Amino acid sequence: MRLLPLVAAIWMTTAASAQDKQLAALHATLVGLHAAEPSYESNGARPELTLAKHQLRDWIDAQLAPLDNAVDESALADRINHELSAVSVAGAKDDQNLLGSLGEVRISREPGLLITTTRVGILCQYDDSAYAYKFLNGHWQRIWESEQNDYSPKMYAPQHIVAVHVWQRFKDGREEGPPFVLTLGHEWGCASFWHPVHYRVWRVDSSGSILLIDGSEFAYLRAGSFAVGSIGQDWPPDSPVDVLVEFTVMSIDAGAHSREAIRHFLIAGAQVRRVDPVALGPRDFVDEWLTRGWNESAGWSASPIMQQWHRKLYADFVAGRFIDATLHCRTPDLWQVTLEPHDAKKDFEPKPDVYFLVRWRPPYHFTMVNISDKPWPRCTQEDPQADEWRTLFSTQEWRW
């Protein structure tokens, strides 16, 4: 029986030694990244960055291996960050060059999973990666990951991950169906309030993880984050998984600056479809209708005849000015939106006004009923409340 403590001590010493070697190898990689001349075309990223990400990830795997299901994620994160502070390479002469540095590791518990987010420095920001662990057969196993490891300029999308949300249904304490993972992130850069925002959803099952939604759009930093979102599912268990994401995009009306973009999806198995709401007001709906391809806008149109107007107004860059107030029509569920289109190919030369007849049914169901080069005589009542800023998330703040 006396052999057991001795064997345990030897195992712990061996494990600690192996982990020290892992940290030493990570430090050497970070030193190399820090010393190399950065390529600004790829934010300083190079193949060695992937090596650093995987060395960091594997070392965290080793920290989780001996822990039970009751792990204190806050205390674990504190210990991990304390140990990593000794291997991070800091003190760059250029404060925009974060190559070789490590950001704070975050650990959180989501339904049935432990989520870890790591940060490795590049130019002007950190490149975040996220991993999910499940407690199986008495230890934590990594079952999902999100990394950006293609550093070619057109493919590389480093991001600051602001949220990882997990949805999984449980019944009587037992899992029903696979977990779904939603990540929200954005690129940062050195100086700007406008950057790409990324929203992605995976389904994770025994065969691996399947990326179902991979969205990226140019967005404005409103308050403390670029995007907010949620994921859930109604009863019964075979109901679609509901994904809702909201962020701020540039309006086609430069004077209006920006508007709220709504991305609402239902997932049934591996099938994804976008559903209402697609906008939160008549003007925003017209904006969305004009800037999406006809394959989407057709589903929000009362008649295929709308396609000729869509073909006429749709472009790679749609610009214009919403003039006058939105008008409420005598038919209770109809509103008129007036737009002065601008020709982006001719120095934004104004074109004749276009009048959009929009059906709005509560809470936020919009349909393009008709479009004309003349106003509708039955639409005369100004409705300034129709153009007010709205949000689907109570945590949102508006500035600008």
C-alpha positions as CSV (number, residue, x, y, z in Angstrom):
1,M,0.0,0.0,0.0
2,R,3.0,2.3,0.6
3,L,3.8,2.1,-3.0
4,L,0.7,4.0,-4.1
5,P,1.8,7.5,-2.7
6,L,5.2,6.9,-4.2
7,V,3.8,6.0,-7.6
8,A,1.5,9.0,-7.5
9,A,4.4,11.3,-6.5
10,I,6.5,10.0,-9.4
11,W,3.6,10.4,-11.8
12,M,3.0,14.0,-10.7
13,T,6.6,14.8,-10.9
14,T,6.8,13.4,-14.4
15,A,3.6,15.2,-15.5
16,A,4.9,18.5,-14.1
17,S,8.2,18.0,-15.9
18,A,6.4,17.3,-19.2
19,Q,4.3,20.4,-18.8
20,D,7.4,22.5,-18.0
21,K,8.8,21.3,-21.3
22,Q,5.6,22.3,-23.1
23,L,5.8,25.8,-21.6
24,A,9.5,26.1,-22.6
25,A,8.7,25.1,-26.2
26,L,5.8,27.6,-26.3
27,H,8.2,30.3,-25.0
28,A,10.7,29.5,-27.7
29,T,8.1,29.8,-30.4
30,L,6.9,33.1,-29.0
31,V,10.4,34.5,-28.9
32,G,10.8,33.5,-32.6
33,L,7.5,35.3,-33.5
34,H,8.5,38.4,-31.6
35,A,11.9,38.6,-33.3
36,A,10.7,38.1,-36.9
37,E,10.1,41.0,-39.2
38,P,6.3,41.3,-39.4
39,S,4.4,41.2,-42.6
40,Y,1.7,43.8,-42.5
41,E,-0.2,42.1,-45.3
42,S,-1.2,39.3,-43.0
43,N,-1.2,41.2,-39.7
44,G,2.1,39.7,-38.9
45,A,0.7,36.1,-38.9
46,R,2.9,33.3,-40.1
47,P,2.9,29.5,-39.9
48,E,4.7,29.6,-36.5
49,L,1.6,31.3,-35.1
50,T,-0.3,28.1,-35.6
51,L,2.4,26.2,-33.8
52,A,2.1,28.7,-30.8
53,K,-1.7,28.3,-30.8
54,H,-1.4,24.5,-30.7
55,Q,1.3,24.5,-28.1
56,L,-0.8,26.7,-25.9
57,R,-3.9,24.6,-26.5
58,D,-2.1,21.3,-25.8
59,W,-0.7,22.7,-22.6
60,I,-4.2,23.7,-21.4
61,D,-5.4,20.2,-22.4
62,A,-2.8,18.9,-19.9
63,Q,-4.0,21.2,-17.2
64,L,-7.5,19.9,-17.6
65,A,-6.6,16.2,-17.8
66,P,-6.3,15.5,-14.0
67,L,-9.4,17.6,-13.0
68,D,-12.8,16.2,-12.2
69,N,-16.2,17.5,-13.4
70,A,-16.5,19.9,-10.4
71,V,-13.5,22.1,-11.6
72,D,-13.6,25.7,-10.5
73,E,-13.2,27.4,-13.8
74,S,-12.4,30.8,-12.2
75,A,-9.6,29.5,-10.1
76,L,-8.3,27.4,-13.0
77,A,-8.2,30.5,-15.3
78,D,-6.3,32.5,-12.6
79,R,-3.7,29.7,-12.2
80,I,-3.3,29.2,-16.0
81,N,-2.9,33.0,-16.6
82,H,-0.4,33.3,-13.8
83,E,1.8,30.5,-15.3
84,L,1.5,31.8,-18.8
85,S,2.6,35.3,-17.8
86,A,6.1,33.9,-17.3
87,V,6.4,32.7,-21.0
88,S,4.7,35.6,-22.8
89,V,7.1,37.8,-24.6
90,A,6.3,41.5,-23.9
91,G,8.0,44.9,-24.2
92,A,7.8,45.4,-28.0
93,K,9.3,48.7,-29.1
94,D,6.3,49.1,-31.3
95,D,3.2,49.0,-29.1
96,Q,1.1,48.0,-32.1
97,N,3.3,44.8,-32.5
98,L,1.9,42.2,-30.1
99,L,3.7,39.3,-31.8
100,G,5.1,36.9,-29.2
101,S,2.6,38.0,-26.5
102,L,-0.2,36.0,-25.0
103,G,-3.5,37.5,-23.9
104,E,-5.8,36.4,-21.1
105,V,-7.2,32.9,-21.2
106,R,-10.9,32.8,-20.4
107,I,-12.7,29.7,-19.1
108,S,-16.5,29.5,-18.7
109,R,-19.0,26.7,-18.2
110,E,-21.8,26.3,-20.7
111,P,-24.5,23.6,-20.8
112,G,-22.6,20.3,-20.7
113,L,-19.3,21.9,-21.8
114,L,-16.3,23.8,-20.6
115,I,-15.3,26.6,-23.0
116,T,-11.8,28.0,-23.2
117,T,-10.7,31.0,-25.2
118,T,-7.1,31.8,-25.9
119,R,-5.3,34.8,-27.3
120,V,-2.1,35.0,-29.3
121,G,-0.7,38.4,-30.3
122,I,-0.4,39.7,-33.9
123,L,-0.3,43.3,-35.2
124,C,-2.7,45.7,-33.5
125,Q,-4.7,42.9,-31.9
126,Y,-4.9,39.4,-30.6
127,D,-6.0,36.4,-32.6
128,D,-8.5,34.5,-30.4
129,S,-9.2,30.7,-30.6
130,A,-12.0,28.9,-28.8
131,Y,-12.2,25.3,-27.6
132,A,-15.0,23.2,-26.0
133,Y,-14.3,20.3,-23.6
134,K,-16.7,17.6,-22.5
135,F,-16.3,15.4,-19.4
136,L,-16.2,11.9,-20.8
137,N,-15.0,8.6,-19.3
138,G,-13.7,10.4,-16.2
139,H,-11.7,13.2,-17.8
140,W,-12.1,16.3,-19.9
141,Q,-11.9,15.8,-23.7
142,R,-11.7,18.5,-26.3
143,I,-14.6,18.0,-28.8
144,W,-14.7,21.3,-30.7
145,E,-12.4,24.2,-31.7
146,S,-12.5,27.4,-33.7
147,E,-9.2,28.6,-35.0
148,Q,-8.1,30.9,-37.9
149,N,-5.0,29.2,-39.4
150,D,-5.0,30.2,-43.0
151,Y,-2.9,33.4,-43.1
152,S,-3.3,34.3,-46.7
153,P,-4.5,37.9,-47.0
154,K,-7.9,37.0,-48.5
155,M,-8.6,34.2,-46.1
156,Y,-7.2,35.3,-42.7
157,A,-9.9,36.6,-40.4
158,P,-8.4,37.1,-36.9
159,Q,-11.0,38.0,-34.4
160,H,-11.6,39.1,-30.8
161,I,-14.1,36.5,-29.6
162,V,-16.6,38.4,-27.4
163,A,-19.0,35.5,-26.8
164,V,-19.4,31.7,-27.1
165,H,-23.0,30.5,-26.5
166,V,-23.9,26.9,-26.3
167,W,-27.4,25.4,-26.6
168,Q,-28.2,21.8,-25.8
169,R,-31.5,20.3,-24.7
170,F,-31.6,18.3,-21.4
171,K,-34.4,16.1,-20.1
172,D,-34.3,14.7,-16.6
173,G,-30.7,15.7,-16.4
174,R,-29.8,13.8,-19.6
175,E,-28.7,15.2,-22.9
176,E,-31.2,15.2,-25.8
177,G,-29.5,15.8,-29.1
178,P,-26.2,17.4,-30.0
179,P,-24.9,20.7,-28.7
180,F,-24.9,23.8,-30.9
181,V,-22.2,26.4,-30.5
182,L,-22.6,30.1,-31.5
183,T,-19.5,32.4,-31.5
184,L,-19.5,36.2,-31.9
185,G,-16.3,38.0,-32.7
186,H,-14.8,40.9,-34.6
187,E,-11.5,42.0,-36.1
188,W,-9.9,44.9,-34.3
189,G,-7.0,46.6,-36.0
190,C,-5.1,49.7,-34.9
191,A,-7.7,52.5,-35.2
192,S,-11.3,52.4,-36.4
193,F,-14.8,51.9,-35.2
194,W,-15.7,49.9,-38.3
195,H,-14.5,46.3,-38.7
196,P,-15.7,43.0,-39.9
197,V,-18.0,41.2,-37.4
198,H,-18.1,37.3,-37.5
199,Y,-20.9,35.1,-36.4
200,R,-20.6,31.3,-36.7
201,V,-22.7,28.3,-35.6
202,W,-21.6,24.7,-35.3
203,R,-23.4,21.5,-34.6
204,V,-21.2,19.1,-32.5
205,D,-21.9,15.4,-32.4
206,S,-20.1,12.1,-32.3
207,S,-18.9,12.4,-35.9
208,G,-17.3,15.8,-35.2
209,S,-18.3,19.5,-35.6
210,I,-20.2,20.8,-38.6
211,L,-20.1,24.5,-39.4
212,L,-23.6,25.5,-40.3
213,I,-23.5,29.3,-40.3
214,D,-20.4,31.4,-41.3
215,G,-21.3,35.0,-41.6
216,S,-19.0,38.1,-41.8
217,E,-20.1,41.6,-42.4
218,F,-18.7,45.1,-41.9
219,A,-20.0,46.6,-38.7
220,Y,-19.8,49.6,-36.4
221,L,-18.6,49.4,-32.8
222,R,-21.7,50.5,-30.8
223,A,-21.0,50.8,-27.0
224,G,-18.9,47.9,-25.7
225,S,-19.3,45.3,-28.5
226,F,-19.8,44.9,-32.2
227,A,-22.5,42.2,-32.0
228,V,-24.9,40.5,-29.6
229,G,-26.7,37.2,-30.1
230,S,-28.6,34.3,-28.7
231,I,-29.2,30.6,-29.5
232,G,-32.0,28.4,-28.2
233,Q,-34.8,26.0,-29.0
234,D,-38.5,25.7,-28.4
235,W,-40.3,22.6,-27.2
236,P,-40.7,19.9,-28.6
237,P,-37.1,18.6,-29.1
238,D,-37.5,18.4,-32.9
239,S,-38.2,22.1,-33.1
240,P,-35.6,24.1,-35.1
241,V,-32.7,25.7,-33.2
242,D,-33.2,29.4,-33.2
243,V,-30.2,31.8,-33.7
244,L,-30.5,35.5,-33.5
245,V,-27.7,38.0,-34.1
246,E,-27.8,41.8,-34.1
247,F,-25.1,44.4,-35.0
248,T,-24.9,47.8,-36.6
249,V,-24.1,48.3,-40.3
250,M,-23.7,51.3,-42.6
251,S,-27.0,52.6,-44.0
252,I,-27.4,53.3,-47.7
253,D,-28.2,56.8,-46.5
254,A,-24.9,58.4,-45.6
255,G,-26.7,61.0,-43.5
256,A,-28.2,58.3,-41.4
257,H,-24.8,56.8,-40.8
258,S,-25.9,53.4,-39.6
259,R,-28.8,51.0,-38.9
260,E,-29.4,47.8,-36.9
261,A,-28.9,44.6,-38.9
262,I,-30.8,41.5,-37.8
263,R,-29.7,38.0,-38.7
264,H,-32.3,35.4,-37.6
265,F,-31.9,31.8,-38.5
266,L,-33.7,28.5,-37.9
267,I,-31.6,25.3,-38.0
268,A,-33.3,21.9,-38.6
269,G,-30.8,19.1,-38.7
270,A,-28.1,20.5,-41.1
271,Q,-30.5,22.8,-42.9
272,V,-30.4,26.6,-42.2
273,R,-32.9,29.2,-43.4
274,R,-33.1,32.9,-42.6
275,V,-36.5,34.0,-41.3
276,D,-38.2,37.2,-39.9
277,P,-37.4,39.6,-38.5
278,V,-35.0,40.9,-41.2
279,A,-35.4,44.5,-40.1
280,L,-36.9,46.6,-37.3
281,G,-38.5,49.4,-39.2
282,P,-39.8,50.4,-42.7
283,R,-36.7,52.3,-43.7
284,D,-34.3,49.6,-42.5
285,F,-36.4,47.0,-44.4
286,V,-36.1,49.0,-47.6
287,D,-32.3,49.3,-46.9
288,E,-32.1,45.5,-46.4
289,W,-34.2,44.7,-49.4
290,L,-32.0,46.8,-51.7
291,T,-28.7,45.5,-50.4
292,R,-29.4,41.8,-50.5
293,G,-29.4,39.6,-53.6
294,W,-32.8,38.9,-55.3
295,N,-32.6,35.3,-54.0
296,E,-33.3,36.7,-50.5
297,S,-35.3,39.8,-51.4
298,A,-37.7,37.7,-53.4
299,G,-38.9,36.0,-50.3
300,W,-39.8,39.5,-48.8
301,S,-41.7,40.6,-51.9
302,A,-45.4,40.4,-52.6
303,S,-44.9,39.8,-56.3
304,P,-42.2,38.7,-58.7
305,I,-42.8,42.0,-60.5
306,M,-40.6,43.6,-57.8
307,Q,-37.6,42.0,-59.4
308,Q,-37.4,44.6,-62.2
309,W,-37.1,47.3,-59.6
310,H,-34.6,45.3,-57.6
311,R,-32.5,44.8,-60.8
312,K,-32.6,48.5,-61.5
313,L,-31.6,49.7,-58.0
314,Y,-29.4,46.9,-56.7
315,A,-25.6,47.3,-57.1
316,D,-22.3,46.5,-55.5
317,F,-22.7,49.7,-53.6
318,V,-26.2,51.1,-53.1
319,A,-26.4,54.8,-52.0
320,G,-29.2,57.2,-51.6
321,R,-31.0,59.5,-49.2
322,F,-34.3,58.8,-47.4
323,I,-36.3,62.0,-47.7
324,D,-39.2,63.3,-45.7
325,A,-40.7,61.2,-42.9
326,T,-42.0,57.7,-43.4
327,L,-45.7,58.0,-44.2
328,H,-48.5,55.8,-42.8
329,C,-51.2,54.9,-45.3
330,R,-54.9,54.7,-44.9
331,T,-54.6,51.0,-45.1
332,P,-53.5,50.3,-41.5
333,D,-50.6,47.9,-42.2
334,L,-49.0,49.9,-45.1
335,W,-46.3,52.6,-45.0
336,Q,-44.6,54.6,-47.7
337,V,-40.8,55.1,-47.7
338,T,-39.3,57.7,-50.1
339,L,-35.7,57.3,-51.3
340,E,-33.6,59.6,-53.5
341,P,-31.2,57.1,-55.2
342,H,-27.6,58.3,-55.9
343,D,-25.5,57.0,-58.8
344,A,-22.3,55.7,-57.3
345,K,-20.7,55.5,-60.8
346,K,-21.4,59.2,-61.5
347,D,-20.1,60.9,-58.4
348,F,-23.2,60.0,-56.5
349,E,-25.4,62.0,-58.8
350,P,-29.0,62.1,-57.5
351,K,-31.7,60.3,-59.4
352,P,-35.5,60.7,-59.4
353,D,-37.2,59.7,-56.1
354,V,-38.5,56.2,-55.7
355,Y,-41.5,55.3,-53.5
356,F,-41.6,52.0,-51.6
357,L,-44.9,50.6,-50.3
358,V,-44.2,48.4,-47.3
359,R,-46.5,46.2,-45.4
360,W,-45.6,46.1,-41.6
361,R,-47.3,43.5,-39.5
362,P,-46.4,43.1,-35.8
363,P,-44.0,42.7,-34.4
364,Y,-41.5,42.9,-37.2
365,H,-42.8,41.2,-40.3
366,F,-42.2,43.3,-43.5
367,T,-43.2,42.8,-47.1
368,M,-42.4,44.9,-50.2
369,V,-45.8,45.4,-51.6
370,N,-45.0,47.8,-54.5
371,I,-42.5,50.3,-55.9
372,S,-43.3,53.3,-58.0
373,D,-41.8,56.6,-59.3
374,K,-44.9,58.4,-58.0
375,P,-46.1,58.6,-54.4
376,W,-49.3,56.8,-53.3
377,P,-52.1,59.3,-52.7
378,R,-53.5,57.3,-49.8
379,C,-50.2,57.6,-47.8
380,T,-50.1,61.0,-46.2
381,Q,-49.8,60.7,-42.5
382,E,-46.2,61.4,-41.2
383,D,-45.1,58.7,-38.7
384,P,-41.7,59.7,-37.2
385,Q,-42.0,56.8,-34.7
386,A,-41.7,54.4,-37.6
387,D,-38.1,55.6,-38.1
388,E,-37.0,55.4,-34.4
389,W,-34.0,53.2,-33.5
390,R,-35.0,49.7,-32.2
391,T,-33.2,46.7,-30.8
392,L,-34.2,43.1,-29.9
393,F,-31.7,43.0,-27.0
394,S,-32.3,45.0,-23.8
395,T,-28.6,45.2,-23.1
396,Q,-28.0,47.3,-26.2
397,E,-27.0,51.0,-26.0
398,W,-27.2,53.5,-28.9
399,R,-24.7,56.2,-29.6
400,W,-24.5,57.9,-32.9
